[in-house]
Structure formats: structure tokens, C-alpha cells
Amino acid sequence: MAWHRKLIAQKYDRTAHGAPGRPRTAGKIETLVVRMAEENRDWGYRRIQGALSNLGHELARSTIAQILERHGIEPVPERIRKTTWKEFLSQHWDLIVATDFFTVEVWTRRGLQRFMVLFFIELPTRKVQIAGMASIANGLWMSQIARNLTDAEQGILTGMRYPDALGGVSATIEYAVGVLRVPEVIVCGHTDCGVMRGALHPEALQAYPNVIAWLRYARVEHREAEPSAEFLLTLAENNVVAQLKNLRSHPTVASRLEQGDLALHGWVYHIGPGTVTAYNEASQKFGTTASM
């Protein structure tokens, strides 16, 4: 009979009791686990487990691992080596420039004509700059735009990059500090430095614009026609301090310094006696450390 079959089916119906196994972790706790892992990239399962315990939530290590796996978050070794898109944007926000075209209709001798306008917007300031306007955006026009953008003195992108941001030095720093996780970085100058001599007389290097642009990173407050050894040493020391400041502004370096697991040092190697002097942040002076 139908009523008898229905009664038996209800007796063995377990749908009201949910799926077999342990119940799923509450949504708020799962969100908290994901947030801890995303905001603390070097936290492993046990570290997250301890932090949750301090907040009164008891979760097994395997449960934390399952939650992170469901959200596509890798274990610590792989997680540390990778930078999320959000992190990349936040680290480089002050130096990101967006670009696009818009069109305008202009009355000309030939009648109404459409022109393309190329503009750039600095994301941190929302400042918009018009790079150029043309009826046809051909290769010749874009080549001129590129020259206007990258001009060392008046280019639209001047100042919107880290020193050597697209070069080998910055790439080396980024890889060593971010991937290899080196614990210490040393900026080392030396006595009788040719760069310091070149920075004293930039007018003699007008035929070498890239060299001049590179020398701008060497800080020379005043110049001497015939610099003494003491004067060149002071220039070298001041430049080491300036480059330490520049290095701290690099996103990868700044991130490691904030984590407290990276140390920066400033040295000057004295070629004659073979000694090294190190910069002391507290006294803001260089002192002898060791013989080479």
C-alpha cells in the first residue's frame, strides 16, 4: 500500500540530518582563516591555528588546509614566492600610469572630422595629461609619442618610475630580496670613485645622455674644480646614504623591511689601506669596521 511504503521511506530518510561526516566550518570562521592567510603570507597552518585559538576558535590543522585549498590559497612556501595582483597594485600604486584614447569631432576646412586623443592618467593623483591628438594614429605618430613620454627632462612619465625600474639593477634587487629572501643588502661605494668625478662635471658628458641620466642619482650638493681626496670621500659617503634611501623606497625592499627580516648596510671601501667604513644610522657617520 502507498501509505505503508511512504512510512518506511520516512523512517530511513536521513536528509534532515545533513551530509555524512563533520559539519562544515561556519562561514565567518572560514572567512577569518582566508583573511589571515592572505594578510600574512608567511603564516603556515599551525600559525593560523594558534591565532584562531587565541580568538577562541578551535580548528584542526587539516580543516585549515582544506579551507585554504577551497579558496585556491597555496601552502606557505609557494604562497611567499608569489605576489597577488592586489599586492602588486598596492606596492606600485604611486608609479602606475593608465592610458587610453578618446575621440572628438572637430570642424575643419573639410567639414566635421574625427580626431583621436591619447591621454595618460596618474593613478595616485588622478592627474590627466594629453599626450597627443591626430586624425590617424599611425606608427610615425606613435614613435613621436614614445619619445615625448620618455624624454629625460620633460617627458610625461618623468618621475613615475623607480631608479632603473626597468633595468637590471632593479630586477636583481627584486629577485634577490623577494625570491631568494636574502637577509642583508649592502650598498658599497669606494674611494677615488669615477662616478663622483663624473657627477662633478656633467657638462663634459653631453654626448652621453644615458650616462647623464644615471649620474642624477649621485647627489652632489656643491662642486670643486680640483676635488681633493677628502672631498671625493665625502661625496662617496653621501651617495651611499642617498642610495640607501632610494633602496628603501623599492616596493620589495620596503615590504621586507616592514616584516623585519631584512637589514640594509652602507659601506665605503678604502682602496689604499684596504679598509671598510660602515654607516651608523644612530650617529649618521661612517666608522671603521674591519680590514679587507
N, C-alpha and C positions, 0 to 999 in steps of 0.2 A: 504494500500500500504506500501511497505517496507520502502521507504524513509520517509513516514509520521510517522511510528512507531519509526524510528531511531531519528527523530527530537524531538518527545515527550520525548523519553528516555534521550536525551541530555539535555533537559530543566530541568529535575528533577535529573540529575546526580550531586551528591554533593561530589564525591570522590576527586575532586581537592581542596576542602576546608578542607580536613583532617577529623580526628575523632571528634566526638562531645565533648564539654567541653573545658576547658582551655588547651592551648598548653603545651607540656611537657617542663620542665626546660632545659635550654641549658646544653649541656654535660660538658662544662668547669665549670659551676657553681655547677653542681651536683657532679663533682669530688672534688671540693673545699669543699663542705659540708661533704662528706665522709672523706676527709683528716682531717678536723677539728675534727670530732668525733673520729677518730682513734688516733690522736696525743694528744687529750685532753679528756681522758676517763671520766672526771668528768663534762664535759660540757653538759648541757641539751639543749632542743630545743631553749629556749629563749636566752640562752647564745650564741649559734651558730647564731641565728637570729640577735643578736646585733653585733656580729663580722662581719657578712656579710654586715650589714647596714653600718658599718664603712668603708667597702671596696666599697660601692656604689651599693650593690646588695640588693634589697628588696624582701624577700621571706616570705611567711606566715608560721606560726608555723606548720600548718598541712602539708604543702608542704615538709618541712624539715623532718617531721616524716615519710612521705611516701618514701622519698629518702632513708633514713636510713633503713627503713623496706625492701625496694627492695634489698639493699645490705647486708641484714642479720645482721645489727647492732642493738643491743637491746637498750632500754632506759637506762638512767644513772644508776639507782640502780643496775640493772643486769650487765651493762657494767663494772662498777667499780669492781664488785666482781670477774670478770673473767680475766684471763691472756691469751693473744693470744700466739700462738706458736712463732711468731716473737719476741714478748716481752720476752718470756721465754728464747729464744736463746740469745738475746742481753744481758739480765741480767746475764746469766750464762756462756757466751762465754769463759771467761778466765779459766773456770774449766771443760770444756767439752772435753772428750776424745773419739774418734771414734775407732772402732776396726773391723778387718776383717781378712780373710785368703787369701793367695795366694799359688800357688803350684810351685815347682821347680823339675826339673828332675836331679837326681844325679847318677853318675856312682858308683856302689858298687861291691862287690865281686859276687853278684848275677846278675849283669848286671845293666841296667838302671832302676832306681826305683823312683817313685814319692813320694815327701815329702810335707807335709802341713806346712806352716809357718804362725804363728799367730803374727800379728803386731798391735801396737797401735799408733795413731797419735794425738798429742795435737793440737787442732784446732787453738788456738791463735798464736802458734809459728810454726805450720806445722812440728814440730819435730816428727820423726818416730822412734819407738823403737821396736825391735824384742823381743817378749815375749817367743818364743819357737818354736821348729821345731820337727816334728815327722812323722813317716810313717803312724801311725794310731792315730787319736785324740780321745782316749778313756777316760773314766771317771777318771781313775787314773792320767793320764797326765793332764787333766783339773783341777783336785784338786790341783796338784802341781803348776800349773799356777796361780790359785787363791791365793795360799799362797805367791807366788812371787809378785803378784800385790799388795797385802795388807800389806806387811811387813812394820812395823812402821818405820824402819830405811832406808832400801834400796829398798822399793817397787817401782814399776814403777809409780804407782798412787800417791806416796807421794807428798804432796803439791798441788795436784789437787782437793782439796775439802775445804770447809769452816770448821772451827772447829765444830765438832759434826754435820756435814752436814746431816748425815743420822739418827741422833738421835733425842730424844725427845725434847731437848732444842731448836734446830734449828726449829723443826716443831712447837713448841709452839710460838716462836717468829714470824714465818711466818704467822701463823693463827691469832695471836693477832694483828699484825701490818697490815697485808694485808687484812684480812677478817673482823675482829672486828673493825679495824680502831682506835685502842686506841690512844689517843693524846699524851701520855707521857710514856716513858720507863725508869725505874730506875735500875741501876746496883749497888747493895748494898753489900759491904763487912762488916766485923766486926773485932773487936779486938780479940786478942788471937786466931787467925784463925788456925785450924788444917791443912788446905791445905798449908798455908805458912810454917808451921813447916815441913810438908812432903816434900815440894819443896826444903827445905834446906838440906835434907838427902835422895836423890833419890836412893842412893846405898843400902839403907835398904829395898827397895821395889822391888828388882829384881825378886821376885817370883810373882809379880803382874804387868804384862806388860801393862794392860789396865789402871791401876792407874797411872803408869809412863807416858804413852802417854797423859793422861788427865792433869797431872801436868805440862806438857810442855807449857801449855797455861798460867801458872803463871810465870811472869817474875821475876827472881831472879838474879840480877847483881853480887852480891857477897854474901858470907855466913859467918856466925859467929857460932862457935862451941856451945856456950851457948847464944842464942839470947836474948836480953833484950826486955822489953815490947815496948820500943820506936822503936827498930829495927823491931819488928814484925808489929807495926803500920805502919811504913814506907813501908814495903813490901805490906801490905794490900792496902794502898793508891795507890801505884804504880801499883798494879794489877788491881784495879778498873779502873784506867786511861787506862791501856793496853786493858782491856776488852771493854771499850767504843770505842776504836779504832777498835777492831775486829768487834764490833757490827755495826759500820758504813759501814763496807765492805759487810755486808749481803745485797743481791740484793733488798729484800723487804724493808728493813730499808733505804737503800740508795735512793730508789725511793721516799719514803715518805719524807725524809729529803730534797730532791730536790724540792718537791712540797711545802715545807714549813709548813706542818701541823703536824709535829711530833717533839717532844722535847726529848732529852736524858739527863739524870742526873746521876751523880756519887755520891754515899753516902757511908759513913762508920759509922756503928753503934757501939758506945762505950758501952760495956756491963755493966761495973761498974756503971758509973754515969747515964746511960740511955739516953745519948745524941746522936745526929746525926750531923756529919760534912758533908758538901756538897762541891763538887769540883767546883771551879770557873775557867771557861775557860780563862778569861782575865788574871787573876793573876797566873793561873796554880797552885793554892794552895787550900787546904781544909779549910773551915771555919765553925764555929758552926752555926747551923740553928735553932734548937728547941729541947725541952726536950720531951722524949717519955713517 
